[in-house]
Amino acid sequence: MRRSRTAAASTLALLMILLVLPATTWSQPLFGQDGITSLPWMQPPPEFKEMQRKGFHAGVQAAMKDYDKHRDPDLERHKEYVHPKVDRGFVPDYRDGYKRGYNDAYKHLVKSHGQAS
């Protein structure tokens, strides 16, 4: 009986430590405080305009979801690409960035077997 109490106490202590430690202790965060990642392959080209950058980041996220769910790449499957919620004048820039982000991210994930870094 004494051993089971000691084991239970040890397990409880370990669980408490894991709950208290920040997630960054055991994994690399994908996104910084500003919501933009620090990984180079997830950065839009510097010449992109603001709306292209927004589309790029949305495309990266969509590619990651598709890859995680073992879906073949297909931009047309995503409402955010087909019908972006941006002013009509910005649709071409947004789609351009989205397409680039999606394609770049999907290629990276396939090449790296799903590793973010």
Secondary structure, DSSP 8 states (H G I E B T S, - for coil): -HHHHHHHHHHHHHHHHHHHS-GGGTS--SB-TTS-B--GGGS--TT--HHHHHHHHHHHHHHHHHHHTT----GGG-HHHHS-SS-GGGHHHHHHHHHHHHHHHHHHHHHTTT---
